Amino acid sequence: SVYPPLATNGHSECLRLLIGNADLQSAVDVQDGNGQTPLMLSVLSGHTDCVYSLLNKGASVEAKDKWGRTALHRGAVTGHEECVEALLQHSASFLVRDCKGRTPVHLAAASGHIGVLGGLLHAAQSVETLPVITDNQGYTPLHWACYNGHDTCVEVLLEQEVFHKTEGNSFSPLHCAVINDNEGAAEMLIDTLGPAIVNATDTKNRTPLHAAAFTDHVECLQLLLGHNAQVNSPDASGKTSLMMAAENGQTNAVELLVSSAKAELTLQDAVKNTALHLACSKGHETSALLILEKITDRNLINSTNAALQTPLHVAARNGLTVVVQELLAKGASVLAVDENGKIRKANTIFFGTFLLNVSTNVSL
């Protein structure tokens, strides 16, 4: 068919001539190998004249390609406002879902096209009761706008009462905002929906503070803590935000959490690792030292995990020279035995080097 290239390239006069002489209505909705119709391709390229010509000839606004996307889905992604307006005038559904369950509203919010989003939400006013719009993963358009940091879209969505509901994926819009360092979106969410959302948990019991700590976003951490985020709240595996930051070597988050946030250092996860164990286990020397700096209790220095390993075992095994020195200086026991009956799992020569330098006042 010659329709797709004409639609793609915007040759509206040629297209009008051809469709004007078409014998069959089906010719207007002819699909290419991906199931795309001339209308979809015209919208994709932003050729408004072609869009109107095809619509006036009766082109289907409901046709879907092999991904389940309509012409309106394409307009939402590309941001071609006039094309979207034309489709809506011809009763295109803004609630139609693609193969991933995403509506044009999802795609406009995710892409940051505020003009298109506004048009879609205006069309939504014709629906008496707008349902909660979730995709196959339970994410709403608000989740997507927050995740991608489109503050203006977040603002417009929050003007709609339906997006104030806490339905959908429990990895909330606030989780989505802070994990990508979108402080502006996070602040709007808290101001509009209330500070209680700060301690919302997902299916793995992770709070937004866990998400911000995981990605080392200090400004978001400060925002959450300023709204009474529970710093010692554990996730399903027993890990606090500090543990998550320590395990991932997020030094800025670790420093904030152990200093101004006064995170509890004695807490253990499901396998009895402390934040210090976790920092050492992944070789994150700076994070381990930041935690060590706040520890004065020798019992905590010598605390054991489920494998009966102390932080000294773990630090030595991972070759953390400075951490081993600091642990020994703070009273780490060099004769602690792990579950395998071993004093340590590190290389014997490496560990022995430190033992030779241990002063006589170190407790055995």
C-alpha positions in Angstrom: 0.0 0.0 0.0 1.1 3.6 -0.7 -0.8 5.0 2.2 1.7 4.4 5.0 4.6 6.3 3.3 2.3 9.2 2.4 1.0 9.3 6.0 4.5 9.1 7.4 5.9 11.8 5.2 3.0 14.2 5.5 1.9 14.3 1.8 -1.6 15.4 2.7 -2.8 16.3 -0.8 -1.7 13.0 -2.3 -3.2 11.2 0.6 -6.5 13.0 0.2 -6.6 12.1 -3.5 -5.9 8.5 -2.9 -8.4 8.0 0.0 -11.0 10.0 -1.9 -10.8 7.4 -4.7 -10.6 4.4 -2.5 -13.2 1.8 -3.2 -13.1 0.1 0.2 -13.2 1.6 3.7 -10.7 -1.0 4.8 -8.1 0.6 2.5 -8.0 3.6 4.9 -7.1 1.3 7.8 -4.5 -0.9 6.0 -1.8 -2.1 8.4 1.9 -2.5 7.9 4.0 -5.4 9.2 3.8 -4.0 12.7 0.1 -3.4 12.6 0.4 0.3 12.1 -2.3 2.2 10.2 -1.8 5.4 8.2 -3.5 7.2 11.0 -1.0 6.0 13.5 1.9 6.9 11.3 0.5 10.4 10.6 0.1 11.0 14.4 3.6 9.6 15.0 5.1 12.2 12.6 2.8 15.0 13.7 1.2 15.5 10.4 -2.1 17.1 11.5 -3.5 17.6 8.0 -3.1 14.0 7.2 -4.7 13.0 10.5 -7.8 15.1 9.8 -8.0 13.8 6.2 -7.9 10.2 7.4 -10.4 10.8 10.2 -12.8 12.5 7.9 -12.6 9.4 5.6 -13.5 7.3 8.6 -10.1 6.0 9.7 -10.5 3.9 12.9 -9.3 5.6 16.1 -9.6 2.2 17.9 -7.2 0.2 15.6 -4.3 -1.3 17.5 -0.8 -2.3 16.3 1.0 -5.5 17.4 1.9 -3.8 20.8 -1.8 -3.0 21.4 -1.2 0.7 20.9 -3.6 3.1 19.2 -3.0 6.3 17.4 -3.8 8.1 20.7 -1.0 6.2 22.4 1.4 7.5 19.8 0.2 11.1 20.2 0.7 10.8 24.0 4.3 9.6 23.5 5.3 12.2 20.8 3.5 15.1 22.3 1.7 16.2 19.2 -1.1 18.2 20.8 -3.1 19.0 17.7 -3.1 15.4 16.6 -4.3 14.3 20.0 -7.0 17.0 19.9 -8.2 15.7 16.6 -8.3 12.1 17.8 -10.3 13.1 21.0 -12.8 15.0 18.8 -13.4 11.8 17.0 -14.1 9.9 20.3 -10.7 8.2 20.7 -10.6 6.5 24.1 -8.1 7.9 26.6 -8.6 4.7 28.7 -7.6 2.2 26.0 -4.8 -0.1 27.2 -1.8 -1.4 25.3 -0.2 -4.9 25.9 1.4 -3.6 29.1 -1.8 -2.1 30.4 -0.7 1.4 29.8 -3.2 4.1 28.7 -2.4 7.3 26.7 -2.6 9.0 30.1 0.2 6.8 31.4 2.3 7.6 28.4 1.7 11.3 28.4 2.7 11.5 32.1 5.7 9.3 31.6 6.9 11.4 28.6 6.3 14.7 30.3 4.0 16.1 27.7 2.0 18.5 29.9 -0.2 19.8 27.0 -1.3 16.4 25.9 -1.8 15.3 29.5 -4.0 18.3 30.1 -6.1 17.5 27.0 -6.5 13.9 28.1 -7.6 14.9 31.6 -10.0 17.4 30.2 -11.5 14.6 28.1 -11.7 12.5 31.3 -14.2 15.0 32.8 -16.8 13.5 30.5 -16.6 10.3 32.6 -18.9 10.4 35.6 -16.5 8.4 37.8 -12.9 8.1 36.6 -11.5 4.8 37.7 -8.0 4.4 39.2 -5.9 3.9 36.1 -3.2 1.2 36.7 -1.0 -0.6 34.2 -0.2 -4.3 34.4 2.4 -3.7 37.2 -0.1 -1.6 39.1 1.6 1.8 38.3 -0.6 4.8 37.8 0.2 7.9 35.6 1.3 9.6 38.9 3.9 6.8 39.5 5.3 7.4 36.1 5.4 11.2 36.3 7.2 11.0 39.6 9.6 8.3 38.5 10.7 10.4 35.4 10.7 13.7 37.3 8.1 15.6 35.3 7.0 18.0 38.1 4.5 19.9 36.0 2.7 16.6 35.1 2.8 15.6 38.8 1.2 19.0 39.7 -1.6 18.5 37.1 -2.3 14.9 38.2 -2.5 15.9 41.8 -5.3 18.3 40.9 -7.4 15.3 40.1 -9.0 13.7 43.2 -8.7 10.2 41.7 -4.9 10.4 42.0 -5.1 11.0 45.7 -6.1 7.4 46.3 -3.4 5.1 47.6 -4.4 2.3 45.2 -2.0 0.7 42.7 1.5 -0.6 43.2 2.6 -0.2 46.8 6.0 1.0 45.5 4.3 4.4 45.8 4.7 7.6 43.7 6.9 8.9 46.6 9.1 5.8 46.3 9.3 6.5 42.6 10.2 10.2 43.1 13.0 9.7 45.7 14.7 6.7 44.0 15.4 9.0 41.0 16.3 12.1 43.1 13.1 14.0 42.1 12.9 16.1 45.2 10.4 18.6 43.7 7.9 15.8 42.9 8.5 14.3 46.4 7.7 17.6 48.1 4.5 18.1 46.1 3.3 14.6 47.0 4.0 15.2 50.7 2.3 18.6 50.7 -0.7 17.4 48.8 -1.2 13.9 50.3 0.1 14.5 53.8 3.2 13.4 55.7 1.8 10.0 56.5 3.0 8.8 53.0 6.6 9.3 54.1 6.4 5.9 56.0 4.4 4.0 53.4 5.8 0.5 52.7 5.8 -1.6 49.5 5.4 -5.4 49.3 8.9 -5.8 50.6 8.3 -3.5 53.5 10.6 -0.8 52.0 9.9 2.8 52.8 10.8 5.8 50.6 13.7 6.3 53.0 15.1 2.9 51.9 14.7 4.0 48.3 16.5 7.3 48.8 19.3 5.6 50.8 19.7 2.9 48.1 20.4 5.5 45.5 22.4 8.0 47.7 20.0 10.9 47.2 20.8 13.1 50.2 18.4 15.9 49.5 15.5 13.4 49.3 16.7 11.8 52.5 16.7 15.1 54.3 13.2 15.9 53.0 11.9 12.6 54.3 13.7 12.8 57.6 12.3 16.4 58.0 8.8 14.9 57.7 9.5 12.3 60.4 10.6 9.3 58.3 11.3 6.4 60.7 15.0 6.0 60.3 15.2 2.5 61.8 12.3 0.9 60.0 13.3 -2.5 58.7 12.3 -4.0 55.4 11.2 -7.6 54.9 14.8 -8.8 55.1 15.4 -6.9 58.3 17.5 -4.2 56.6 17.2 -0.6 57.7 17.9 2.4 55.4 21.4 2.6 56.9 22.0 -1.1 56.1 20.9 -0.6 52.6 23.1 2.4 52.1 26.1 0.6 53.7 25.7 -2.5 51.6 25.7 -0.4 48.4 28.5 1.8 49.4 26.4 5.0 49.4 28.7 7.0 51.5 26.8 10.3 51.5 23.6 8.5 52.7 25.6 6.6 55.3 27.2 9.8 56.6 23.8 11.5 56.9 22.1 8.5 58.5 24.8 7.9 61.2 25.3 11.6 62.0 22.3 13.9 61.9 19.7 11.1 61.7 21.3 9.1 64.5 20.5 5.7 62.9 20.7 2.8 65.3 24.0 0.9 64.7 23.2 -2.2 66.8 20.3 -3.4 64.6 20.7 -6.7 62.7 19.0 -8.0 59.5 17.4 -11.4 59.1 20.8 -13.1 59.1 22.1 -11.0 62.0 24.3 -8.7 59.9 24.8 -5.2 61.3 25.3 -2.2 58.9 29.1 -2.6 59.6 29.0 -6.3 58.6 27.2 -5.3 55.3 29.6 -2.5 54.4 32.6 -4.8 55.0 31.0 -7.7 53.1 30.8 -5.6 49.9 34.3 -4.0 50.3 32.9 -0.5 51.0 35.8 0.8 53.1 34.6 4.4 53.4 31.1 3.4 54.5 32.6 1.0 57.0 34.9 3.7 58.5 32.0 6.2 58.7 30.0 3.7 60.8 33.0 2.7 62.8 33.7 6.3 63.7 30.3 6.3 65.6 30.9 3.0 67.5 32.3 3.0 71.0 30.8 -0.2 72.3 33.2 -3.2 72.1 30.3 -5.6 72.2 29.0 -4.1 68.9 32.5 -4.3 67.4 32.5 -8.0 68.2 28.9 -8.8 67.3 28.4 -11.9 65.2 26.1 -12.6 62.3 24.3 -15.9 61.7 27.5 -17.4 60.4 29.2 -16.3 63.7 31.4 -13.9 61.8 32.4 -10.6 63.4 33.1 -7.4 61.3 36.8 -8.3 61.7 36.3 -11.6 59.9 34.5 -9.9 57.1 36.8 -7.0 56.7 39.9 -9.2 56.7 38.4 -11.5 54.2 37.8 -8.6 51.9 41.2 -7.0 52.3 40.0 -3.8 54.0 43.3 -2.9 55.5 42.3 0.4 57.2 39.1 -1.1 58.5 40.9 -4.0 60.1 43.3 -1.6 61.8 40.4 0.5 63.1 38.6 -2.6 64.4 41.6 -3.8 66.2 42.2 -0.4 67.7 38.6 -0.4 69.0 39.0 -3.8 70.7 38.0 -6.3 68.1 38.8 -9.9 69.3 41.3 -11.6 67.1 40.3 -15.0 68.3 36.6 -14.9 67.5 35.6 -18.2 65.9 33.1 -18.4 63.1 30.6 -21.3 62.4 33.3 -23.3 60.6 35.6 -23.1 63.7 37.9 -20.7 61.9 39.4 -17.7 63.5 39.1 -15.9 60.1 38.4 -16.5 56.5 40.9 -14.1 55.2 44.3 -15.0 53.7 46.4 -16.2 56.6 49.5 -14.2 55.7 47.3 -11.0 55.3 45.7 -11.5 58.6 48.9 -12.5 60.3 50.5 -9.2 59.3 47.9 -7.4 61.4 48.3 -9.8 64.4 52.0 -9.1 64.5 51.3 -5.4 64.9 48.6 -5.8 67.6 49.6 -4.1 70.8 49.7 -6.1 74.0 46.7 -4.3 75.5 44.3 -5.7 72.8 41.9 -8.0 74.5 41.9 -11.6 73.4 
